[in-house]
Amino acid sequence: THKWMIYVVEPPQSKQDVSAFITCVRFYLHPSYKPNDIVDVTEAPFKLTRLGWGEFPIRIQL
């Protein structure tokens, strides 16, 4: 089992906080995480941490 983290932040050179124009980040996880495979994060930092194993693509909606 591995702990993984995915997040949405502003580029290092940016002077503006990403939360100024993003209000929600929706993470679409692997179906094995059902019923928690779609997660909305509504506060900065837009970060998600989970435990799991293997690799899978993650779709992110801003």
C-alpha positions in Angstrom: 0.0 0.0 0.0 1.2 3.4 -0.9 0.2 6.9 0.1 -0.3 9.2 -2.8 -1.3 12.9 -3.1 -2.5 14.9 -6.0 -3.1 18.7 -5.9 -3.8 21.8 -8.1 -1.7 24.8 -7.3 -0.5 28.0 -9.1 2.8 27.9 -11.1 5.8 28.9 -9.0 6.2 32.2 -10.9 2.6 33.2 -10.4 1.8 36.1 -8.0 -1.9 35.2 -7.8 -3.4 32.5 -5.7 -5.1 29.8 -7.7 -8.2 30.0 -5.4 -8.9 33.5 -6.9 -10.3 31.9 -10.0 -10.9 28.2 -9.1 -13.7 27.4 -6.7 -13.8 23.6 -6.9 -11.6 20.8 -8.1 -13.3 17.5 -8.9 -11.0 14.4 -8.9 -12.3 11.3 -10.7 -10.5 8.3 -9.1 -10.3 4.6 -10.1 -13.6 2.8 -9.8 -12.1 0.6 -7.1 -12.5 3.6 -4.8 -16.4 3.5 -5.1 -18.5 4.9 -3.6 -15.8 7.6 -3.0 -14.3 7.6 -6.5 -15.5 11.2 -7.3 -14.2 13.7 -4.8 -14.9 17.5 -4.8 -12.4 19.7 -3.0 -13.7 23.2 -2.5 -11.0 24.9 -0.5 -7.4 25.7 -1.3 -5.1 24.0 -1.2 -6.9 21.8 -3.7 -5.3 18.6 -2.4 -6.4 15.0 -2.2 -4.5 12.2 -0.3 -5.4 8.5 -0.4 -3.9 5.1 0.3 -3.8 2.5 -2.5 -1.6 0.5 -4.9 -0.9 0.4 -8.6 -1.3 3.1 -11.2 -4.3 4.6 -12.9 -5.2 7.8 -14.8 -6.9 10.5 -12.8 -9.3 12.9 -14.5 -9.4 16.4 -12.9 -12.2 18.9 -13.6 -11.7 22.6 -12.6 
